[in-house]
Structures are given as C-alpha cells and as structure tokens.
Amino acid sequence: MEHRQYHRVLSVLAATLGALSGCRSEDGAPFDVPTSSASSLENGRDVNGPSVNAAVATGSSPDKALSAFEPGIPPGVDPGTPTYSASSTPIAQEPVGFDPASSMLERIYQADLDAGGESFWFDRMLERLAGGAGGDTLFTRGRALYMYTHNAAVLGFAGRGTGANAGGGGAAYREAIQSAAGTCQAGPNAVCNLYSVTVSGATLTEATAERRQYPSYWSSVHTADGLTVRQRKFITQNNVAVTVLEIINLSAQPTTRTITAATPSWVTQSTSADGTERVGTFSTRYNLTTVSTRFSGDGFTVSGNNLVRTLDVGAGESVILKLQLGATAKEIPESGPEYERYRDYEPRQAWRTQLAEYNRWWVDNVPYIDVADDNINAVKELLRVAACRNHVQQGVSLHGHTILIEDRDCCWERSCLPP
C-alpha cells in the first residue's frame, strides 16, 4: 500500500512540473494532473488507502509543511552571471529590420539571396576562424556522412589519426568507418580518408589566417611557390562530399599542373563503364547497411585508382574545378539523384546551391528568436546547430523494411513554443 502511495506522489509531482513548464504532450494538450474524486477524499482517504499530504511526503509536521518563498537562486547552487570575453558584436547584423507582420527569417534569407547568394546570415553568425573553438573539426555534414576527424592541411576530405572512441580517424557514416571490421586499415591511429587532392610540383601549406568555417561549408587557402589554391568544400544533406578548387598562377610564366584525386581502396574498388568515375561499396559499423560510392570530377578521367586532370594555367590566371563523391544508399533514395545533380553543376553553382539549400532549412524549421543580450543569441544558435543539424538521419533495411535511425531532437523548439 505504501509503495503505491509513494509512486502516486512522484507521478503527480512530475505531471505538475510538466504542466507548469508550459510544454505540451505529444497530442498538443497540457499534461493532465491526476486527481482523486471528492468522495474518495471525504474522510482523508483515497480508493487505495490513506491520502498523502505535503507534510507526510516531506516528513515534517503539519505546521512546518509549508515554508515562506524565498526569491532568487540559493547561493549554494547559483553559478553566477557569465562574463563574455569574445567579441563586442557576437552575432552578425540582420540585413533587414524587424516586422512582426511577416517572417523575419524569410525576409533575411531573401535579402541574402538578392545580395548574390554567397553569404547567408545564419552562416555569418556562426563563422569560425582557425584556432578558435572547434579547432580543425569539419562542421559541414550530411544525413549520415561526415568527418569523424579532419586534416585541414590536406585538400579534399582527409582524416587525422586518433585513438578516441572508435579507435581511428577520418570519414564516418553514422559512426567512424574505421570501426567497421575489414573496411579501413586497422590500428589505433589509422587514418581513413574519404578522398584527398594533390597538385603536382607544389608543396601546399594552409594560410590559416585565411580560413573561414561555417555550418554549411569550409573555406581555406593553401599556398606554394607561385601558386595559390582556394578551397571550398561541403557535404550535402544527402551525403555528397563536394570540393571546389580555384587554382591561381601567381607567376609571370604559364604553368602546367596535374591535379590528382585519390580514394583509398575501402572507398572505391573499380572504374565505371564509361571511364569517368571511380566506384565501389563499403559496409558501415555492425553491417547496418552497404553504401555505394561514386567519385568524379569536372574534366577528370580515371588513371589507375585515381582521378586525374591536367591544367594549363596562364600567367596571372586561374582555373576553377570541382570534385564530388556520393555515398549513396537505397535507404536514402534522394542520395543518388543528389550526387548526379551536384556532379552536373558548374563549380560555383554547386557551392551557391549548397549555401541556399542549407540556409533555407532554418527558415522552414525554426522560429526567429531575439533577446536583449547578443551573446545569448549567439549561444542559442550554436545550440540549434547541435540539437537540430549535428545529427544522423540514416535508414537501414531490415527484413525488407526501411527503418530510419535519427539521432536528433529539435522538438524543444517546436513543441514548447507557440506555433
């Protein structure tokens, strides 16, 4: 009898807190707080036995059951007010003024499109430089494909060895690929590149002061004698890893360079029938699914296990090119068409499309919230990325059925705020 009363007190307390919090249950209604009927309480008893009042629940006498309310946070648990020491302007200025009659995020987005579509407010607000928070971690990621570790010094999508967690580093499909037995090389410091790009006759060094990283893409500059390479790279929503390179000849003489793009043997194993792609498959950890790979580049042809292209770059001139690797799976039917779409885009068009599509997601899925302290606004947007976009949406097939594995929760924005 007593244990029933104890659990009833806990359930009433939990439901009451839920109701007071302002959140809604799954059906959209406030949490119901169970109550006993009037007849069952007439003699201080409910249908299952003695009633439990606050004094009994807390173990205090009736005259001490309620204490005077003391406002504020108890000193013993008060963390204090944080002191922000980064920037006096922690977020980017909105390009439009506030208008309660229309969607603020929609108007911001349209203003950025009208300005050329090469810089968006949400990206600007979360811009990161080299050496700052996050280090070399690559923010851009797809529904399942991302870089578990990332080597910023190498063009393309290269990994860095690490002994953390999965015991390896580099590419990941839901989990680090190195975790999949027989997929990538073994060892605690193994590096599982997705693909890497080199330029003949050039030992490139990243100019870290030029690095800019955004949730939608990575931008970096790499230099060698007489040569500069500007890199923009990103992973699309449906797992296409795209690298856009601008090769700039700084010398007074024309130069001929060979661009080589290499995938390790676990990524691609053969050449497509038309000789334009490297293709293959790999298994994910626990063999949850098999991923098919297609790797191609603008003007590239297959040479052995690599893609190659020879460039003739005039003095003071530049050439822009693009490479893309699609990690396609039948459980994500959009992945195949998305690879073909980005393969067919011109290099700058591919980059602008990624920016527009990534930043459009925020317009369609989250509300605009502005508070007085812009430091809090900046932290809020970081939390949004972590809760709503830094997640996995991977389908797996089981007995002929597709099951969606989704490691995210953005419902705190949708269910606990007015529509």
N, C-alpha and C positions, 0 to 999 in steps of 0.2 A: 504493500500500500504506500509506504513512504517513498519508495523509489519512483512510483508513478507520479506522486505529487512533485518530486524534485524535477523530473523531466518536464512536467507541465509548466513549472515556473520558468525553466530555461527556454522552452518554446515560446511562451508568452513574451519573455524579455526580448528574444531575437526578433519576433514579429513586430513588437512595439518599436524597436530601434529601426527596423526596416521601414515602418510607416513614417516615423519621424524624419528619416533621411531624405524623403521626397522621391525615392526611386520607385519604379513600378515593377510589378512582377511581369512574367512573360506575356500574360494576356493584356497588359496595359493598365490593369487596375491596381490600386494601392494594396499592399499586403493586408490581409484580413487578420485581425487580432481576435483569437478565440475568447469567448466569454461564457460564463456559466449562466444558466437560466435563473430567473428571480426565485422560483420555487425551490431550487436546489440550494439557494443561499439563505433562506429564511432563518434557519437555525445554525448558520455559520458552517454548513456542510455542503459539499457538492456531491454529485452522484457517485463518486469514487472514494469518498471519505472526507476527512477533515479538511477545511479550507486552509490555505496557506496565505498569511498576510505578510506585509513587509517586515514586521517585527520578527516573525518566526523565521522568515527566509534569511534574515541577516543575523539572527541570534541575539538580538538586542531586546530590551524591554519595550513595551508599547510606547511609553513616554519618550524614548530615545530613538524611535524608529525613523523619524524624520529630522534632518538637521538643516540648519539655515544654509541657503545657497550662497556660495562664495564665488563671485565672478572672476574670470581670468583663468590662466593655466597655473596649476600648482607649481611652485618654484622647483620642486624636485624633478619635474619632468619637462619643464619649459626649455626648449632648445635655444631660445633667443631669436632675435631677428637677424637673418643673414646679411652679411656685408658683401655686396657685389664689387668686384675689383677689375672686371674685364674692360668693358667699353662704356663710354657715356651715351652711346647710341647702340644699344644691344640688338635692335631689330631694324630691318630696312623700312624706309618710309613707304607707306601705301601710295600708289600713283594716283589715287582718286580720293575725293572727300567722302565722308560718311553720309549715306542717305538711307534712312530707315524704311523708305518705300520700295527699295529694291535690294537684291542680293549683293552684299559687299564683295564677297569672293568672286562672284561672276563679273562684276564691274572691274575689279583688279585684274582678273585674268584677261578680259577683253582689252584692257589698256596695254597690257604686256604684249598681247598679240599684235595690236596696232603699232606698237613701237618696234616691231621686227620679229618678235617671237624667239629671240635668242637669250633672253633673260627674264625669269619669272620671279614674282615677289616671294613665293614660298622658298624657292631655291636661294634667293638673295638673303633671306632672313637666317638661313641655316648654313651659310657659307663657312667653310673651314679652310684654314691655311696649313701649310706644312708645319709640323712641330707642335700643333695645338692638340686639343682634346681629340682622341681617336687615333692619333698617330698616322700610320700608313694603312689603317683599316679602310677597305673599299666599301663605301656606303651603298652604292647602286647595287641592286639585286633584283632577281626575278621571283616568280612564284615559288620556285624550288631551287634554282641555280644561283649560286653566289660564291664569293671567295672567302673561304674559312680563314685563310691568311693571304696576305697580298704583298708582293715585292714591287715597291714603287719605282725601283731603278730599272726595271725591265719593261719594254714596250709590250702591250697586249695584256693578257691575264695570267700572270706568273705568280706562283706561291712562294712562301717563305717557310722553311722548316721550323717546326715547333714540337715540343713534347707535351703540349697541353691537351687535355681532354682526349680527343680521338687518336692521339699519338702520331700526328702527321700534320702537314700543312698544305695549303693550296685550294684547289677547287672543291666545291661541295654541292651535292644535290640532296637537299634536306639535311643531310649530315655529311661530314668530311668524307670525301671519296676514299681517302687512304684507309678508312675504316672497313671498306668492302674487301673481303678476302680475295686475293688474286686480281684485284683491279689496278692498284697503283703499287709502286715499289714499296717494300717493307722497310721498317726501321723507324725509330722514334723521331728522327729528323728528316724524314722523307719529304720531298717537295713534289707536289702533284700539280704541275702547270696545266692550265686549260689549253692555252697556246701562247707562244712568245714570238716576237718580231725583232729581227735584226736588220741593220743597214750595212752593206759591205763598205770596207775602208773607213769605218767610223767607230770609235770607242765613245759611246754616248754617256754623258753624265747629266743627271737631272739638275736643273736650276731650281732648287727647292723654293726659292723666293717667289717663283712664278706659279707655283702650284695653287690651284683652287679646286676645292671639292664641294659638291652639292649633293643633295639626296638623289637627284636624277642623273648626274654624270660626274666624271672625273676629268680634270683638265691639268696637263703638265707640259713642261718644256724641257727638252733634252738637247744638249749641245755637244759638238765635236769641232775639230779644226775645219773652219769654212762651211759648217753645216749646222742647221737648227731643225729639230723635229718638234712640231707642236702636236700633242696627242689629246684627243677627246675620246673617252670610252664609257660604255654603259651596258647594262644588262636590261633588256626589255621585260615587261610584265610576264610574258610567256617564254622567257628563258632563251633569248638570243643575245649572245655576247658580241658587241659591235665595237670595233676600234677604227677611229677616223684619224688619219695621219696626214699632216702637211709637211712635206719635205722642202726646205728652203736652202737654196745655194747662196751662201754669203760671199763667195769668192768672185774674183774678176774673170774666171775662166769657166766654161761649161764643164759639167761633171756627169759621169755615168755611174749609177749605183744600182746594185741588185738588192731588192727587198725580199727577205726570206721569212716565211711564217711557218712555224713548226708546231705540230701537236705531238705529244707523247703517244706511245703505242696503245695505251689504255683508252685514249680518246678516239682515235681513228685507226683503222686497220687496212683500208684498201682505197682504191680510186674509183670514182663514179664512171659509168659507162662512157660519158662524153668527155672525160678527162679534165673537167673543170673543178671538181670537188674532191676533197678527202672525206671519206665516210666511215662509219663504224658504229659500235654499240658498247655500252658498259652497264654493269649492274650496280644498283645502289646498295647501301648497307642493309643487311638482313634479306637481300634479294627481293625487296618490296616491289621493284619494277625494273624493267630494262629500258634504258634511254638510248635512242638513236641519235647519231651526230652527223651533221653536215657542215663542212667547213669550206668557205670560198672567199674570193677577194676580187675587187674590180681589176680586170686586166691580168689577173694571176692565172698561171697554169700549174698543173701538178708536175713536180720533179722529184721522183723517188717518194719519200714520205712527207715532203714539204710542198708548200705553195710558193712560187717564185714569180717576180716581175722585175724587169729591167727598166730603169728610168733614165732618160736623158734630160738633165735639168740645166737650162741655160744660166749664164752668169746673172746673178741677182734675181733669178726667177724661182718659182715654186711649183710643186705638183701636189695635189691632194688625192688621197686614195682611201679605200675602205676595205676592211675585212670583217667577216661575220661567221660565228659558229652557232648553229642552232642545236639545242639539246631538246629533242622532240620526244614526246611520249604519247601513247594512244589515250592515256587517261586525261591528257590536256590537249584536246583536239585543236585548240587555237594555235598550238606551238608550231605545227608545220606551216600553215599559211603565214604566220608571223615571220618565220625565217625567210620565206620566199619574198614577202613584202619588203623587208629590210634589205635583202640581197639586191632587189631591183631599184632601190632608191639611189639617187646620187648621194655622195658623201655628206654634204651639208644638209641635204633634205632629210637624210636618216637622223642626223643629230637634232635638227629642229623638230622632227616628228616625235622623237623621244621626249624632248622637253615639253612639247604641247600635250602629249598624252599623259605623261606622268603628272604634270601640274593640274590637268583637268580633273584628275581623280579627287583632289582635295576640294574642288568646287562642288563636286557631285556628292561627297560623302561626309563632310564635316561642317559644322556651323562656324561662323566668324565670331570670335570672342575677343574683346579688347578690355584690358584692365588698366588701372592708372599707372602701375609700375611696369615699364617695358622689359625689365629683367625677368619678371614673372611671365610676361608674354613670350619671351624667348625660351624659357624653360618649358612652358606649356607646349610650344611647337615641337621641341625635342621629344617630349613625352608622347606627342601624337605620332611622330615617326616611329618611336619604339613600340607603341601599342597597336598602331594601325598598319604600318608598312614593313616593319622589320620582322617579318613573319614568313611562314611557309604555307602555301596552298598547293599541296601535291596530291594527285589522285593515284590510287593503286587499284589493280584489278584483283578481285578475289572471287573465285568460282563463277566467273563470267559477269560479275558486277563491279562497277567502279565505285570506290569509296574515297571520299575527299578527306584528306588529313589537313586540318587547318590549325596552325599554331598561332593564333592571334586573338585579340579581344578589343574591339573598338566600341563595344556596346555601352561602355560607360559614357560615351558621348551621346549615343542615340537614345538610350532608354531612361537616362536620368536628367535629361534636359528637355525643355518643351520642344515640340516638333517645329 
